[in-house]
Amino acid sequence: MDNKESLTSKIKKIISNKVDFKKKMTDEEIKEIILNEVFEESKNIYLSVYEKQDIVNSVFNSFRRLDVLQPILDDDTVTEIMVNGYENIFVEREGRVKRVNVKFESNERLEQIITNIVGSVNREVNEFKPIVDARLKDGSRVNVTLAPIAINGPILTIRKFSKEVMTVDKLIRYGSITKEISNVLKNLVKARYNIFICGGTGSGKTTFLNALSNFIPNDDRVVTIEDSAELQIIGIDNIVKLETRNANTAGTGMITIRDLIKTSLRMRPDRIIVGEVRGAEALDMLQAMNTGHDGSLSTGHANSSQDMLSRIETMVLSGAELPLEAIRQQITSAIDIIINLGRLRDKTRRTLGISEVEGYKDGKIILNSLYKFEEESEAEDGRIIGGLKRTENKLIHTDKLKVAGISSDF
């Protein structure tokens, strides 16, 4: 252990014994106490100004922030943090996952940080309730898994909340879509087409949903429904933001996506945006789309548009005993457009396809492919060159565009 590490450890113990953290103290007051101790204890040790400041930050983060994770959380290039026990910490940057050379002092210290995180949002995690979803103050999504479920120590996963509002212009810059396609999507949103975005984990569904949401006209009343509030919709004055709630320690008080969809229908929404559909609430979402809430948007986990339709069928069946034919007809009449996202082998997020739900025939839902991703070549650095290409198929259901006074010639 070098001088810096040794001094950091020593000052943490001094501060722990010296400061009563139950008393209300500002961050500045805590930092001042730490700073004084650093200068006092480093009189006989040579440390640069940078090293001393680094010790102050490290000690402060251990008491008032997320300890060794705080600098990583403050790094805007990091999109996800994965902690597999106190010694194994990984981060995602630009779609690539790498291990970082930091660790907690012990599993017990990691558990303390986890307890602080879930406690700050009035949730509890322990061996009887070892799996918890929570949210940091900045909106970052947190998942915690403890023993006996987690074998290799406490597991903490943080999906960082983007400080930048995602717009379609940025999607164009990133190469996810083209200007031409953005104009098509803009017209479809304005004309109140019901749009479903699908893709695998980390494919950018919420990001894409956020960008599309900003095409919604300002005079619409919009209700957003999410497990963890992530959407950053700008330009809408009449907006209601709803978030689910876990059960309390007594096992009561849970409010689900399904509960929120039902109550949103009493709020006179023009459009309903559901962050992600994953269960029986799929039926409520379809019914909302079919009963005067055109222009609604949602996302779901699936690797293709066809897979998404199958998953929606399964989700509806999990909460209602309905004939499969009735479910498929309900899906066909509710969803107009499906956008499929994915991550390619170069780790980039791309839009892989845009399809129209054409109709229901011979017991099957028919999709009409409008745009499809075509790979053209691979650059020397491994980056895939390609993009969405227009198919020869025309949009069949143009009624909503005509009602909105928008040209259907695309």
C-alpha positions in Angstrom: 0.0 0.0 0.0 1.5 3.4 -1.0 1.5 6.6 1.0 -1.6 7.9 -0.6 -3.6 4.7 -0.1 -2.4 4.4 3.5 -3.2 8.0 4.3 -6.7 7.7 2.7 -7.5 4.7 4.8 -6.2 6.4 7.9 -8.3 9.6 7.4 -11.4 7.5 6.7 -11.1 6.0 10.2 -10.4 9.4 11.8 -13.4 11.0 10.1 -15.6 8.0 11.0 -14.7 8.4 14.7 -14.6 12.2 14.8 -17.8 13.2 12.9 -21.3 12.5 14.0 -23.0 11.9 10.6 -26.4 11.8 12.3 -26.2 15.5 12.7 -27.2 17.7 9.8 -24.0 18.9 8.1 -23.6 20.4 4.7 -21.2 18.9 2.1 -19.0 21.9 2.4 -18.7 21.4 6.2 -17.8 17.7 5.8 -15.2 18.6 3.1 -13.6 21.3 5.3 -13.2 18.8 8.1 -11.6 16.2 5.7 -9.4 18.8 4.2 -8.0 19.9 7.6 -7.3 16.3 8.5 -5.5 15.7 5.2 -3.2 18.6 5.7 -2.6 17.7 9.3 -1.8 14.0 8.6 0.4 14.7 5.5 2.8 17.1 7.2 5.6 14.5 7.1 4.6 12.9 3.8 5.2 14.5 0.4 2.0 14.6 -1.6 1.2 16.9 -4.6 -1.8 19.2 -4.4 -3.5 16.9 -6.9 -3.0 13.9 -4.7 -4.2 15.7 -1.6 -7.4 16.8 -3.4 -7.8 13.2 -4.7 -7.7 12.0 -1.0 -10.3 14.6 0.0 -12.6 13.5 -2.8 -12.1 9.8 -2.0 -12.8 10.2 1.7 -15.8 12.5 1.0 -17.3 10.1 -1.6 -17.0 7.2 0.9 -19.2 9.0 3.4 -21.5 11.2 1.3 -21.5 9.6 -2.1 -21.1 6.2 -3.7 -17.5 5.7 -2.6 -15.3 4.4 -5.4 -18.2 4.4 -7.9 -18.7 8.2 -7.6 -15.9 9.2 -10.1 -17.2 6.6 -12.5 -20.8 7.9 -12.1 -19.5 11.5 -12.8 -17.8 10.3 -16.0 -20.2 11.3 -18.8 -18.6 8.8 -21.2 -19.8 5.9 -19.0 -23.3 4.6 -19.9 -23.5 1.6 -17.5 -21.8 0.4 -14.4 -21.7 -3.3 -13.4 -20.4 -4.4 -10.0 -20.0 -8.2 -9.5 -18.9 -8.3 -5.9 -16.5 -5.8 -4.3 -13.5 -6.5 -6.4 -15.0 -6.8 -9.9 -16.3 -3.5 -11.4 -17.0 -3.1 -15.1 -18.2 -0.1 -17.2 -19.7 0.4 -20.6 -18.3 3.1 -22.9 -19.4 3.6 -26.5 -21.1 0.1 -26.4 -17.9 -1.7 -25.2 -17.6 -3.2 -21.7 -14.2 -3.0 -19.9 -13.0 -3.8 -16.4 -11.9 -0.8 -14.3 -9.0 -0.8 -11.8 -10.9 0.1 -8.7 -12.6 -1.9 -6.0 -14.5 -1.5 -2.7 -12.7 -2.3 0.6 -15.0 -5.4 1.2 -18.4 -6.9 0.3 -19.6 -5.4 3.6 -18.7 -1.9 2.4 -20.4 -2.5 -1.0 -23.5 -3.7 0.9 -23.5 -0.4 2.9 -23.5 1.6 -0.3 -26.3 -0.5 -1.7 -28.3 0.0 1.5 -27.8 3.7 1.2 -29.0 3.8 -2.4 -32.2 1.8 -1.8 -32.9 3.5 1.5 -32.8 6.9 -0.2 -35.9 6.0 -2.2 -37.7 4.3 0.7 -36.9 0.8 -0.4 -35.4 -2.1 1.5 -33.0 -4.9 0.4 -32.0 -7.9 2.6 -31.7 -11.7 2.4 -35.5 -12.0 2.6 -35.9 -9.5 -0.2 -32.6 -9.8 -2.2 -33.8 -8.3 -5.5 -34.6 -4.5 -5.7 -35.0 -1.9 -8.4 -34.3 1.7 -7.5 -33.3 5.0 -8.9 -30.5 7.5 -8.0 -31.3 11.2 -7.5 -30.1 12.0 -11.1 -32.6 9.4 -12.5 -30.1 6.6 -13.1 -31.7 3.2 -13.0 -30.4 0.8 -10.4 -30.8 -3.0 -9.9 -29.5 -4.8 -6.8 -29.2 -8.5 -6.2 -27.8 -9.9 -2.9 -27.2 -13.3 -1.4 -28.5 -16.0 -1.3 -29.5 -15.2 -4.9 -26.1 -13.7 -5.9 -23.4 -16.2 -5.4 -20.3 -14.1 -6.1 -21.1 -11.2 -3.8 -23.5 -8.2 -4.0 -24.4 -7.4 -7.5 -25.1 -3.7 -8.4 -26.0 -2.5 -11.9 -26.5 1.1 -12.7 -27.9 2.3 -16.1 -26.8 5.9 -16.1 -29.4 8.6 -16.8 -28.4 10.7 -19.8 -28.1 14.4 -19.1 -28.6 15.1 -22.7 -32.1 15.2 -24.1 -32.2 12.8 -27.0 -33.5 14.2 -30.2 -34.0 12.8 -33.7 -31.3 15.1 -35.0 -28.8 13.3 -32.7 -30.1 9.9 -33.9 -29.3 11.1 -37.5 -25.8 12.3 -36.3 -25.2 8.9 -34.8 -26.2 7.1 -38.0 -29.2 5.4 -36.5 -31.6 6.9 -39.1 -31.4 9.3 -42.0 -33.0 12.7 -42.4 -35.5 11.2 -44.9 -36.6 8.6 -42.4 -36.8 11.1 -39.6 -39.3 13.1 -41.7 -41.4 9.9 -42.3 -41.4 9.2 -38.5 -42.3 12.8 -37.7 -45.3 12.5 -40.1 -46.4 9.2 -38.6 -46.3 10.6 -35.0 -48.1 13.7 -36.0 -50.8 11.7 -37.8 -51.3 9.7 -34.6 -50.0 6.2 -35.7 -49.6 3.9 -32.8 -45.9 3.0 -32.7 -44.1 0.1 -30.9 -40.3 0.1 -30.6 -38.6 -3.3 -30.0 -35.1 -4.5 -29.5 -32.7 -6.3 -27.2 -31.2 -5.1 -23.9 -29.1 -2.0 -24.5 -30.3 -1.5 -28.1 -31.5 2.1 -27.3 -35.3 1.6 -27.1 -35.8 4.3 -24.4 -33.5 6.7 -26.3 -35.4 6.2 -29.5 -38.8 6.5 -27.7 -37.6 9.8 -26.2 -36.6 11.1 -29.6 -39.9 10.2 -31.2 -41.9 11.7 -28.3 -40.5 15.1 -29.1 -42.5 15.0 -32.4 -45.8 15.1 -30.5 -47.6 18.4 -31.0 -47.5 20.8 -28.1 -51.2 21.0 -27.6 -51.7 17.3 -26.9 -52.2 16.0 -23.3 -49.6 13.3 -22.8 -49.4 10.7 -20.0 -46.1 8.9 -19.6 -45.9 5.6 -17.6 -42.6 4.1 -16.5 -41.0 1.7 -14.0 -38.2 4.3 -13.5 -38.7 7.8 -14.9 -36.2 8.2 -17.7 -38.1 10.0 -20.5 -37.1 13.6 -21.1 -39.9 15.0 -23.2 -39.5 18.6 -24.1 -42.0 21.0 -25.6 -45.1 19.4 -24.1 -46.9 21.7 -21.5 -49.8 19.4 -20.7 -47.9 16.3 -19.5 -48.5 13.8 -16.6 -45.6 11.7 -15.5 -46.4 8.5 -13.6 -44.0 5.9 -12.1 -44.6 2.5 -10.6 -44.1 1.7 -6.9 -42.8 -1.4 -5.2 -44.6 -3.0 -2.3 -43.5 -1.8 1.2 -41.9 -4.0 3.9 -45.4 -5.2 4.8 -46.0 -6.4 1.2 -48.6 -3.8 0.4 -48.8 -0.6 -1.6 -47.5 -1.9 -4.9 -48.6 0.1 -8.0 -47.9 -1.6 -11.3 -47.8 -0.5 -14.9 -51.2 -2.1 -15.4 -52.6 0.0 -12.5 -51.1 3.2 -14.0 -52.5 2.5 -17.6 -56.0 2.0 -16.1 -55.9 5.2 -14.1 -54.4 7.2 -17.0 -57.5 6.5 -19.0 -59.4 8.7 -16.5 -57.1 11.6 -17.1 -58.3 12.4 -20.6 -55.0 11.8 -22.3 -54.6 12.4 -26.0 -51.6 10.0 -26.0 -50.2 7.4 -23.6 -46.5 6.6 -23.6 -45.5 3.4 -21.8 -41.8 3.1 -21.2 -41.8 -0.6 -21.5 -44.5 -3.3 -21.7 -43.4 -6.6 -20.2 -46.4 -8.4 -18.8 -50.2 -8.6 -18.5 -50.4 -4.8 -18.9 -49.9 -5.4 -22.7 -53.7 -6.0 -22.9 -54.5 -2.7 -21.3 -52.1 -1.0 -23.6 -53.7 -2.5 -26.7 -57.2 -1.6 -25.4 -56.1 2.0 -24.8 -54.7 2.2 -28.4 -58.0 0.8 -29.6 -60.3 3.1 -27.7 -59.5 6.7 -28.8 -55.8 7.0 -27.8 -54.2 7.0 -31.2 -50.7 8.2 -31.4 -49.6 6.2 -28.3 -46.0 4.9 -28.1 -44.4 2.0 -26.2 -41.4 -0.4 -26.2 -40.7 -4.0 -25.6 -37.9 -6.6 -25.5 -37.6 -8.7 -28.7 -35.0 -9.3 -31.4 -37.3 -8.7 -34.4 -40.6 -7.2 -35.2 -42.2 -10.7 -35.7 -40.7 -11.8 -32.3 -42.3 -8.7 -30.7 -45.7 -9.7 -31.9 -45.3 -13.2 -30.5 -44.1 -11.7 -27.2 -47.2 -9.4 -27.0 -49.4 -12.4 -27.5 -47.7 -14.2 -24.7 -47.9 -11.2 -22.4 -51.6 -10.8 -23.0 -52.2 -14.5 -22.4 -50.4 -14.2 -19.0 -53.2 -11.9 -17.7 -56.3 -12.9 -19.6 -57.9 -16.1 -20.9 -58.7 -15.0 -24.5 -58.7 -16.9 -27.7 -55.4 -16.5 -29.6 -57.3 -15.3 -32.7 -59.0 -12.5 -30.7 -55.6 -11.4 -29.3 -54.0 -11.3 -32.7 -56.9 -9.3 -34.1 -56.6 -6.9 -31.2 -52.9 -6.4 -31.9 -53.5 -5.9 -35.6 -56.1 -3.1 -34.9 -54.0 -1.5 -32.2 -50.4 -1.3 -33.4 -49.7 0.5 -36.7 -45.9 0.6 -36.9 -43.1 -1.5 -35.3 -39.5 -0.2 -35.2 -36.8 -2.8 -34.6 -33.5 -1.7 -33.0 -30.4 -3.7 -32.4 -26.7 -3.8 -31.6 -24.4 -4.9 -34.4 -21.2 -6.9 -34.0 -19.2 -3.6 -33.8 -21.3 -2.7 -30.7 -23.1 0.2 -32.4 -26.8 0.7 -31.9 -28.7 0.8 -35.2 -32.3 0.9 -36.5 -32.7 -2.5 -38.2 -36.1 -2.2 -39.6 -39.4 -0.3 -39.8 -42.6 -2.3 -40.6 -46.2 -1.6 -40.9 -48.8 -4.0 -39.3 -50.6 -4.7 -42.5 -53.4 -6.9 -41.3 -54.6 -10.3 -40.1 -55.0 -13.2 -42.5 -55.3 -17.0 -42.2 -54.6 -16.8 -38.4 -51.4 -14.7 -38.8 -50.5 -11.1 -38.4 -49.0 -9.8 -41.6 -46.1 -7.3 -41.5 -45.3 -4.9 -44.4 -41.6 -4.1 -44.4 -41.0 -0.4 -45.2 -37.3 0.0 -44.3 -34.6 -2.6 -43.8 -31.0 -2.4 -42.6 -28.5 -3.3 -45.3 -24.8 -3.8 -44.5 -22.6 -2.4 -47.2 -19.0 -3.1 -45.9 -16.8 -3.2 -42.9 -14.2 -0.5 -42.2 -10.6 -1.4 -41.1 -11.4 -0.5 -37.5 -14.3 -3.1 -37.6 -17.0 -0.5 -37.9 -20.0 -1.6 -40.0 -20.9 0.6 -42.8 -24.6 0.5 -43.9 -28.0 1.9 -43.1 -31.8 1.6 -43.5 -32.9 1.2 -47.1 -36.4 1.7 -48.5 -38.1 -1.4 -49.6 -40.3 -1.5 -52.7 -43.4 -1.9 -50.4 -45.7 1.1 -50.0 -47.5 2.1 -46.8 -50.9 0.5 -47.1 -52.9 2.1 -44.2 -52.7 5.8 -45.1 -56.1 6.9 -43.6 -54.5 8.6 -40.6 -52.2 10.6 -42.8 -55.0 11.7 -45.0 -57.1 12.8 -41.9 -54.1 14.8 -40.6 -53.7 16.4 -44.0 -50.2 14.9 -44.5 -49.0 13.5 -47.8 -48.8 9.7 -47.8 -46.4 9.7 -50.8 -43.3 7.9 -49.3 
